[in-house]
Amino acid sequence: MALIGLRERIVSPRPRCSAIAGGSSDEVETPETVAGRIRRAFPHAGPDRLIAAPDGGMKYLPRHAAYRELEALVAGARIAAAAAPVTPG
């Protein structure tokens, strides 16, 4: 999430894709952890323009761990979306 500071200076109407789920270890983040990362990105991209995505490290994970990472990503996105600020438009 170090790139958020840089990304907030880029003005674009396009959606932004942020790497939310890490693949750096076999330990799977909880949906709540993923939701927290997504919520931290809302002020920079807005919930209507943010696309949560796994980082590139998932290719190194065993299949079962990668699947659990994606499950946590989906569940975290649902949690964050339910609490997302409403944007006019």
C-alpha contacts under 8 A as a table, 3 or more apart, distances in Angstrom:
res1	aa1	res2	aa2	distance
1	M	4	I	5.70
1	M	18	S	7.89
1	M	19	A	7.50
1	M	20	I	7.66
1	M	37	R	7.91
2	A	5	G	6.65
3	L	6	L	5.24
3	L	7	R	6.05
4	I	7	R	4.89
4	I	8	E	6.04
4	I	41	A	7.07
4	I	44	H	7.05
5	G	8	E	5.50
5	G	9	R	7.19
6	L	9	R	5.67
6	L	10	I	7.14
7	R	10	I	5.25
7	R	44	H	7.26
8	E	11	V	7.39
8	E	44	H	5.08
8	E	45	A	7.26
12	S	15	P	7.94
14	R	49	R	6.93
15	P	45	A	7.68
15	P	48	D	7.75
15	P	49	R	4.17
15	P	50	L	5.65
15	P	51	I	6.76
16	R	45	A	6.59
16	R	49	R	5.88
16	R	50	L	4.98
16	R	51	I	5.85
17	C	50	L	5.93
17	C	51	I	4.49
17	C	52	A	5.91
17	C	53	A	6.51
18	S	50	L	7.20
18	S	51	I	6.25
18	S	52	A	5.38
18	S	53	A	5.90
19	A	22	G	7.43
19	A	52	A	6.28
19	A	53	A	4.88
19	A	54	P	5.06
19	A	55	D	4.74
20	I	34	V	6.43
20	I	37	R	6.36
20	I	38	I	6.80
20	I	52	A	5.88
20	I	53	A	5.71
20	I	54	P	5.64
20	I	55	D	6.74
20	I	73	L	7.51
21	A	29	E	7.34
21	A	34	V	6.48
21	A	53	A	6.68
21	A	54	P	4.57
21	A	55	D	6.13
21	A	69	E	6.65
21	A	70	L	7.67
21	A	72	A	7.92
21	A	73	L	6.11
22	G	25	S	7.70
22	G	29	E	7.76
22	G	54	P	6.29
22	G	55	D	5.66
22	G	57	G	6.83
22	G	58	M	7.30
22	G	69	E	7.81
23	G	26	D	7.29
23	G	54	P	7.45
23	G	55	D	6.42
23	G	56	G	7.11
23	G	57	G	4.37
23	G	58	M	4.45
23	G	59	K	7.82
23	G	60	Y	7.44
23	G	61	L	6.73
23	G	66	A	7.60
23	G	69	E	7.71
24	S	57	G	5.72
24	S	58	M	7.41
25	S	28	V	7.69
25	S	61	L	7.44
26	D	61	L	6.54
26	D	62	P	7.84
26	D	65	A	6.07
27	E	65	A	7.76
28	V	65	A	6.99
28	V	68	R	6.68
28	V	69	E	5.64
28	V	72	A	7.65
29	E	33	T	6.11
29	E	34	V	6.69
29	E	69	E	6.90
29	E	72	A	6.69
30	T	33	T	5.21
30	T	34	V	6.45
30	T	72	A	5.97
30	T	76	G	7.76
31	P	34	V	5.06
31	P	35	A	6.01
31	P	72	A	4.66
31	P	73	L	6.49
31	P	74	V	7.85
31	P	75	A	5.43
31	P	76	G	4.15
31	P	77	A	7.92
31	P	79	I	7.69
32	E	35	A	4.96
32	E	36	G	6.15
32	E	76	G	5.87
32	E	79	I	7.48
33	T	36	G	5.11
33	T	37	R	6.46
33	T	76	G	7.36
34	V	37	R	5.18
34	V	38	I	6.31
34	V	72	A	6.99
34	V	73	L	6.19
34	V	76	G	4.99
34	V	77	A	7.30
35	A	38	I	5.04
35	A	39	R	6.10
35	A	76	G	4.26
35	A	77	A	5.85
35	A	78	R	7.88
35	A	79	I	5.97
35	A	80	A	4.94
36	G	39	R	5.10
36	G	40	R	6.22
36	G	76	G	7.98
36	G	80	A	7.35
37	R	40	R	5.15
37	R	41	A	6.62
38	I	41	A	5.25
38	I	42	F	6.69
38	I	52	A	7.02
38	I	76	G	7.87
38	I	77	A	7.08
38	I	80	A	6.47
39	R	42	F	5.22
39	R	43	P	7.98
39	R	80	A	6.07
39	R	84	A	7.42
40	R	43	P	6.90
41	A	44	H	5.41
41	A	45	A	6.31
41	A	46	G	7.44
41	A	50	L	7.77
42	F	45	A	5.36
42	F	46	G	4.46
42	F	47	P	5.44
42	F	50	L	7.33
42	F	84	A	7.83
43	P	46	G	5.71
45	A	48	D	7.88
45	A	49	R	5.77
45	A	50	L	5.76
46	G	49	R	5.48
46	G	50	L	6.19
46	G	87	T	7.62
47	P	50	L	5.29
47	P	81	A	7.36
47	P	84	A	6.36
47	P	85	P	7.26
47	P	87	T	7.84
48	D	87	T	7.51
52	A	73	L	7.61
52	A	77	A	7.16
53	A	73	L	7.58
54	P	57	G	8.00
54	P	58	M	7.12
54	P	70	L	7.47
54	P	73	L	7.56
55	D	58	M	6.57
56	G	59	K	6.61
57	G	60	Y	5.80
57	G	61	L	7.37
58	M	61	L	5.25
58	M	66	A	5.96
59	K	66	A	7.88
61	L	65	A	6.03
61	L	66	A	5.68
62	P	65	A	5.39
62	P	66	A	6.23
63	R	66	A	5.12
63	R	67	Y	6.11
64	H	67	Y	5.15
64	H	68	R	6.31
65	A	68	R	5.10
65	A	69	E	6.17
66	A	69	E	4.97
66	A	70	L	6.29
67	Y	70	L	5.16
67	Y	71	E	6.23
68	R	71	E	4.94
68	R	72	A	6.17
69	E	72	A	5.12
69	E	73	L	6.16
70	L	73	L	4.86
70	L	74	V	6.21
71	E	74	V	5.24
71	E	75	A	6.16
72	A	75	A	5.10
72	A	76	G	5.80
73	L	76	G	5.12
73	L	77	A	6.03
74	V	77	A	5.11
74	V	78	R	6.30
75	A	78	R	5.14
75	A	79	I	6.32
76	G	79	I	5.05
76	G	80	A	6.14
77	A	80	A	5.11
77	A	81	A	5.93
78	R	81	A	5.07
78	R	82	A	6.19
79	I	82	A	5.33
79	I	83	A	6.69
80	A	83	A	5.27
80	A	84	A	5.87
81	A	84	A	4.87
